[in-house]
Amino acid sequence: MLSVPESARIFVARDPVDFRRQFDGLCAIAREQFDLDPFSGHVFVFINKRRDRMKILVWQHAGFWLHYRRLAKGTFGALFTADESQVCIEVEARRLRLLLDGIDLESTKFRRGFADPLRIRGWNDELDERRRRAATREERSRARRSPGSPRAAR
């Protein structure tokens, strides 16, 4: 059973990976192609060309975990609907769980309010924009409530 902590981010490689690579080879991909630190505790997911095998690399405490999943039948569904220039895509833990359980993410529909947008590394996603707007509103309301402001004197 794979459990992903809430603080960990999950990055999935867009291109297929040579599955002869082990710990060091996959760390090199995370470091050089993704420009990320493999020792960060984040989760790195790699899929082979036939899409029937998956390797998940995670740094935990004093060593790496390498999870390997081989399907007896079928293939893993597609995760990518975004710009093909990205070398990796960031997904939520629940999307990884759905992928591991064999659920096709392209035909899956999340109900409004339950789904975060698909987060692509390097883009300003809608969720970050909403957080920035909320912080700006909070700052404005604090400025209105401060005793030295002209609005507070009214």
Backbone as CSV, one residue per row, in Angstrom:
resi,resn,N_x,N_y,N_z,CA_x,CA_y,CA_z,C_x,C_y,C_z
1,MET,0.845,-1.183,0.000,0.000,0.000,0.000,0.883,1.236,0.000
2,LEU,0.651,2.104,-0.934,1.404,3.347,-1.056,0.602,4.464,-0.421
3,SER,1.189,5.136,0.557,0.516,6.294,1.144,1.386,7.512,0.895
4,VAL,0.766,8.559,0.407,1.474,9.784,0.059,1.102,10.849,1.075
5,PRO,2.092,11.435,1.767,1.772,12.493,2.725,1.205,13.722,2.029
6,GLU,0.401,14.484,2.751,-0.228,15.678,2.178,0.802,16.695,1.701
7,SER,1.949,16.755,2.376,2.963,17.747,2.024,3.717,17.382,0.748
8,ALA,3.653,16.144,0.335,4.394,15.707,-0.846,3.668,16.120,-2.123
9,ARG,4.449,16.522,-3.091,3.914,16.818,-4.410,4.217,15.633,-5.306
10,ILE,3.359,15.398,-6.290,3.498,14.239,-7.170,3.759,14.731,-8.586
11,PHE,4.875,14.264,-9.151,5.257,14.646,-10.499,5.291,13.400,-11.373
12,VAL,4.618,13.458,-12.510,4.544,12.335,-13.436,5.299,12.717,-14.705
13,ALA,6.185,11.824,-15.149,6.944,12.062,-16.373,6.019,11.974,-17.581
14,ARG,6.133,12.929,-18.480,5.305,12.921,-19.677,5.764,11.845,-20.656
15,ASP,7.051,11.736,-20.861,7.584,10.784,-21.829,7.853,9.436,-21.171
16,PRO,7.756,8.361,-21.943,8.077,7.039,-21.386,9.543,6.961,-20.980
17,VAL,9.808,6.107,-19.997,11.144,5.955,-19.440,11.640,4.539,-19.690
18,ASP,12.928,4.408,-19.932,13.568,3.105,-20.068,13.533,2.425,-18.697
19,PHE,12.829,1.309,-18.588,12.626,0.683,-17.284,13.808,-0.160,-16.824
20,ARG,14.908,-0.121,-17.560,16.133,-0.726,-17.037,16.769,0.200,-16.009
21,ARG,16.327,1.448,-15.974,16.851,2.405,-14.992,16.346,2.041,-13.602
22,GLN,17.233,2.193,-12.634,16.859,1.939,-11.241,16.940,3.257,-10.470
23,PHE,17.304,3.191,-9.204,17.307,4.363,-8.338,18.095,5.534,-8.920
24,ASP,19.367,5.293,-9.225,20.232,6.385,-9.673,19.788,6.969,-11.007
25,GLY,19.372,6.127,-11.934,18.912,6.610,-13.235,17.644,7.437,-13.129
26,LEU,16.717,7.014,-12.285,15.477,7.771,-12.103,15.734,9.074,-11.346
27,CYS,16.668,9.041,-10.392,17.062,10.277,-9.693,17.662,11.276,-10.677
28,ALA,18.451,10.775,-11.622,19.052,11.647,-12.626,17.981,12.300,-13.494
29,ILE,16.949,11.564,-13.837,15.846,12.146,-14.619,15.158,13.249,-13.814
30,ALA,14.869,12.980,-12.534,14.208,13.977,-11.691,15.066,15.235,-11.565
31,ARG,16.358,15.056,-11.424,17.260,16.185,-11.216,17.510,16.953,-12.513
32,GLU,17.811,16.247,-13.594,18.247,16.912,-14.818,17.094,17.319,-15.731
33,GLN,16.126,16.451,-15.935,15.037,16.776,-16.856,13.922,17.561,-16.178
34,PHE,13.564,17.174,-14.946,12.478,17.872,-14.248,12.985,19.113,-13.530
35,ASP,14.306,19.195,-13.300,14.914,20.278,-12.535,14.355,20.322,-11.106
36,LEU,14.230,19.129,-10.497,13.718,18.998,-9.133,14.686,18.171,-8.307
37,ASP,14.606,18.315,-6.991,15.487,17.588,-6.086,14.845,16.254,-5.715
38,PRO,15.457,15.119,-6.076,14.861,13.825,-5.739,14.878,13.527,-4.237
39,PHE,15.678,14.264,-3.460,15.754,14.072,-2.013,14.740,14.936,-1.263
40,SER,13.835,15.575,-1.976,12.867,16.495,-1.373,11.715,15.790,-0.663
41,GLY,11.529,14.512,-0.926,10.394,13.799,-0.347,9.187,13.790,-1.269
42,HIS,9.295,14.444,-2.410,8.206,14.433,-3.376,8.177,13.090,-4.099
43,VAL,7.079,12.820,-4.764,6.857,11.542,-5.435,7.078,11.733,-6.932
44,PHE,7.880,10.846,-7.529,8.163,10.900,-8.955,7.643,9.627,-9.595
45,VAL,6.783,9.784,-10.601,6.117,8.653,-11.247,6.619,8.539,-12.680
46,PHE,6.983,7.318,-13.063,7.496,7.051,-14.398,6.706,5.896,-15.004
47,ILE,6.378,5.995,-16.292,5.602,4.961,-16.981,6.402,4.516,-18.204
48,ASN,6.326,3.218,-18.527,7.078,2.710,-19.673,6.337,2.991,-20.981
49,LYS,6.975,2.642,-22.088,6.431,2.951,-23.411,5.112,2.236,-23.692
50,ARG,4.989,0.980,-23.244,3.739,0.231,-23.461,2.634,0.628,-22.479
51,ARG,2.968,1.441,-21.485,2.037,1.949,-20.475,1.428,0.829,-19.616
52,ASP,2.140,-0.287,-19.483,1.640,-1.363,-18.636,2.461,-1.506,-17.350
53,ARG,3.468,-0.645,-17.182,4.312,-0.680,-15.985,4.536,0.733,-15.475
54,MET,4.666,0.830,-14.158,4.854,2.121,-13.527,5.875,1.974,-12.406
55,LYS,6.772,2.950,-12.306,7.708,3.020,-11.195,7.473,4.328,-10.460
56,ILE,7.453,4.238,-9.139,7.239,5.409,-8.297,8.446,5.525,-7.373
57,LEU,9.131,6.650,-7.458,10.340,6.898,-6.676,10.043,7.919,-5.590
58,VAL,10.383,7.569,-4.337,10.127,8.457,-3.198,11.321,8.399,-2.247
59,TRP,11.796,9.563,-1.805,12.817,9.617,-0.757,12.094,9.668,0.581
60,GLN,12.486,8.791,1.495,11.848,8.774,2.809,12.904,8.494,3.860
61,HIS,13.035,9.388,4.816,13.983,9.305,5.930,15.431,9.190,5.446
62,ALA,15.963,8.007,5.301,17.376,7.855,4.958,17.585,7.028,3.696
63,GLY,16.565,6.894,2.868,16.727,6.090,1.672,15.568,6.241,0.706
64,PHE,15.747,5.688,-0.484,14.719,5.741,-1.519,13.825,4.514,-1.452
65,TRP,12.574,4.715,-1.768,11.624,3.634,-2.032,11.396,3.631,-3.530
66,LEU,11.390,2.447,-4.111,11.055,2.321,-5.523,9.899,1.336,-5.620
67,HIS,8.728,1.871,-5.901,7.529,1.042,-6.044,7.389,0.694,-7.517
68,TYR,7.074,-0.541,-7.796,6.968,-1.017,-9.179,5.606,-1.675,-9.341
69,ARG,4.884,-1.288,-10.377,3.570,-1.886,-10.638,3.545,-2.369,-12.073
70,ARG,3.230,-3.653,-12.253,3.112,-4.227,-13.591,1.702,-4.771,-13.732
71,LEU,1.001,-4.337,-14.743,-0.362,-4.797,-14.978,-0.337,-6.125,-15.731
72,ALA,-1.189,-7.050,-15.323,-1.309,-8.328,-16.020,-2.044,-8.149,-17.343
73,LYS,-3.046,-7.255,-17.339,-3.814,-6.950,-18.545,-4.040,-5.447,-18.609
74,GLY,-4.147,-4.939,-19.806,-4.496,-3.534,-19.983,-3.315,-2.595,-19.813
75,THR,-3.637,-1.300,-19.821,-2.628,-0.258,-19.691,-3.112,0.813,-18.730
76,PHE,-2.185,1.630,-18.276,-2.548,2.779,-17.453,-3.148,3.843,-18.359
77,GLY,-4.148,4.536,-17.848,-4.807,5.584,-18.621,-3.913,6.796,-18.803
78,ALA,-4.346,7.694,-19.646,-3.591,8.913,-19.923,-3.823,9.934,-18.820
79,LEU,-2.785,10.672,-18.490,-2.879,11.762,-17.514,-2.780,13.119,-18.176
80,PHE,-2.460,13.161,-19.451,-2.039,14.404,-20.041,-3.066,14.983,-20.992
81,THR,-3.438,16.207,-20.703,-4.292,16.973,-21.604,-3.663,18.338,-21.830
82,ALA,-2.478,18.540,-21.327,-1.861,19.856,-21.321,-0.821,20.000,-22.421
83,ASP,-0.126,21.103,-22.370,0.920,21.448,-23.317,1.990,20.362,-23.361
84,GLU,2.329,19.903,-24.547,3.296,18.818,-24.695,4.729,19.264,-24.481
85,SER,4.972,20.553,-24.284,6.336,21.021,-24.051,6.783,20.758,-22.613
86,GLN,5.868,20.442,-21.725,6.214,20.157,-20.335,6.837,18.767,-20.230
87,VAL,7.916,18.643,-19.440,8.557,17.336,-19.273,7.905,16.525,-18.161
88,CYS,7.228,17.208,-17.242,6.503,16.494,-16.187,5.248,17.273,-15.850
89,ILE,4.335,16.596,-15.224,3.074,17.209,-14.839,2.834,16.906,-13.375
90,GLU,2.322,17.884,-12.634,2.027,17.686,-11.217,0.566,17.305,-11.064
91,VAL,0.315,16.245,-10.309,-1.055,15.776,-10.094,-1.328,15.655,-8.595
92,GLU,-2.594,15.602,-8.246,-2.988,15.402,-6.859,-2.902,13.921,-6.515
93,ALA,-2.827,13.635,-5.229,-2.712,12.251,-4.760,-3.918,11.422,-5.194
94,ARG,-5.097,12.019,-5.199,-6.294,11.243,-5.566,-6.263,10.841,-7.041
95,ARG,-5.679,11.676,-7.903,-5.568,11.313,-9.315,-4.589,10.159,-9.509
96,LEU,-3.507,10.168,-8.732,-2.566,9.046,-8.797,-3.249,7.772,-8.323
97,ARG,-4.039,7.852,-7.268,-4.754,6.679,-6.749,-5.720,6.150,-7.804
98,LEU,-6.444,7.039,-8.479,-7.365,6.615,-9.530,-6.617,5.937,-10.670
99,LEU,-5.470,6.501,-11.035,-4.655,5.906,-12.093,-4.187,4.511,-11.690
100,LEU,-3.728,4.354,-10.447,-3.270,3.055,-9.965,-4.409,2.034,-9.890
101,ASP,-5.620,2.516,-9.638,-6.780,1.631,-9.552,-7.386,1.309,-10.908
102,GLY,-6.821,1.861,-11.990,-7.288,1.540,-13.329,-8.464,2.360,-13.812
103,ILE,-8.702,3.489,-13.189,-9.820,4.341,-13.597,-9.323,5.329,-14.645
104,ASP,-10.054,5.430,-15.753,-9.687,6.325,-16.847,-9.983,7.760,-16.428
105,LEU,-8.949,8.569,-16.330,-9.111,9.941,-15.850,-9.749,10.860,-16.882
106,GLU,-9.654,10.506,-18.162,-10.253,11.357,-19.181,-11.778,11.281,-19.165
107,SER,-12.329,10.141,-18.771,-13.781,10.019,-18.727,-14.334,10.278,-17.331
108,THR,-13.453,10.483,-16.354,-13.886,10.750,-14.982,-14.257,12.214,-14.847
109,LYS,-15.370,12.468,-14.186,-15.809,13.840,-13.972,-15.928,14.058,-12.468
110,PHE,-15.222,15.056,-11.958,-15.331,15.408,-10.548,-16.463,16.420,-10.387
111,ARG,-17.197,16.294,-9.313,-18.269,17.247,-9.034,-17.664,18.588,-8.643
112,ARG,-18.357,19.662,-8.943,-17.873,20.997,-8.650,-17.615,21.138,-7.145
113,GLY,-16.544,21.768,-6.802,-16.193,21.969,-5.404,-15.324,20.861,-4.832
114,PHE,-15.257,19.713,-5.511,-14.452,18.604,-5.026,-13.130,18.494,-5.764
115,ALA,-13.052,19.058,-6.938,-11.861,18.861,-7.773,-11.013,20.121,-7.795
116,ASP,-9.727,19.952,-7.538,-8.768,21.016,-7.769,-8.372,20.931,-9.229
117,PRO,-7.995,22.046,-9.831,-7.564,21.964,-11.223,-6.293,21.153,-11.341
118,LEU,-6.076,20.582,-12.506,-4.853,19.844,-12.780,-3.701,20.835,-12.744
119,ARG,-2.683,20.574,-11.903,-1.598,21.522,-11.711,-0.420,21.135,-12.583
120,ILE,-0.069,22.021,-13.491,1.045,21.778,-14.387,2.206,22.626,-13.915
121,ARG,3.341,21.987,-13.711,4.507,22.668,-13.184,4.898,23.821,-14.096
122,GLY,5.061,25.021,-13.499,5.507,26.179,-14.254,4.372,27.090,-14.701
123,TRP,3.148,26.676,-14.583,2.027,27.510,-14.983,1.408,28.140,-13.747
124,ASN,0.780,29.316,-13.913,-0.003,29.903,-12.831,-1.382,29.280,-12.914
125,ASP,-1.644,28.372,-12.019,-2.927,27.687,-12.104,-4.022,28.477,-11.396
126,GLU,-5.223,28.087,-11.639,-6.395,28.775,-11.116,-6.419,28.778,-9.594
127,LEU,-5.977,27.713,-8.974,-5.979,27.614,-7.519,-5.056,28.655,-6.905
128,ASP,-3.857,28.825,-7.428,-2.943,29.840,-6.919,-3.513,31.240,-7.111
129,GLU,-4.176,31.459,-8.234,-4.784,32.761,-8.495,-5.875,33.057,-7.463
130,ARG,-6.698,32.055,-7.143,-7.733,32.253,-6.123,-7.118,32.560,-4.765
131,ARG,-6.020,31.901,-4.438,-5.347,32.165,-3.158,-4.783,33.578,-3.125
132,ARG,-4.202,34.041,-4.229,-3.670,35.404,-4.285,-4.791,36.429,-4.114
133,ARG,-5.911,36.204,-4.780,-7.044,37.131,-4.656,-7.572,37.170,-3.232
134,ALA,-7.661,36.017,-2.588,-8.138,35.968,-1.199,-7.183,36.714,-0.275
135,ALA,-5.892,36.570,-0.488,-4.909,37.280,0.337,-5.021,38.787,0.134
136,THR,-5.252,39.221,-1.107,-5.410,40.645,-1.394,-6.660,41.182,-0.706
137,ARG,-7.763,40.442,-0.772,-8.993,40.868,-0.089,-8.776,40.972,1.411
138,GLU,-8.040,40.019,1.978,-7.760,40.028,3.413,-6.945,41.259,3.795
139,GLU,-5.946,41.609,2.983,-5.132,42.789,3.257,-5.973,44.057,3.190
140,ARG,-6.856,44.148,2.218,-7.723,45.325,2.094,-8.657,45.453,3.289
141,SER,-9.222,44.339,3.721,-10.140,44.411,4.859,-9.396,44.779,6.138
142,ARG,-8.150,44.314,6.293,-7.356,44.706,7.456,-7.033,46.193,7.409
143,ALA,-6.738,46.713,6.222,-6.433,48.138,6.079,-7.655,48.983,6.420
144,ARG,-8.845,48.523,6.059,-10.069,49.266,6.384,-10.336,49.270,7.884
145,ARG,-9.977,48.183,8.551,-10.247,48.078,9.989,-9.188,48.754,10.854
146,SER,-8.040,49.125,10.282,-6.993,49.704,11.096,-7.421,51.091,11.578
147,PRO,-7.054,51.480,12.821,-7.546,52.717,13.419,-7.073,53.982,12.706
148,GLY,-5.963,53.984,11.994,-5.451,55.171,11.340,-6.005,55.408,9.960
149,SER,-6.802,54.507,9.437,-7.285,54.674,8.064,-8.471,55.645,8.034
150,PRO,-8.648,56.387,6.934,-9.743,57.353,6.808,-11.119,56.680,6.852
151,ARG,-11.258,55.457,6.375,-12.551,54.778,6.383,-12.981,54.416,7.800
152,ALA,-11.997,54.120,8.673,-12.336,53.732,10.031,-12.938,54.904,10.805
153,ALA,-12.618,56.167,10.413,-13.124,57.345,11.119,-14.573,57.615,10.799
154,ARG,-15.103,57.090,9.752,-16.504,57.352,9.350,-17.474,56.771,10.297
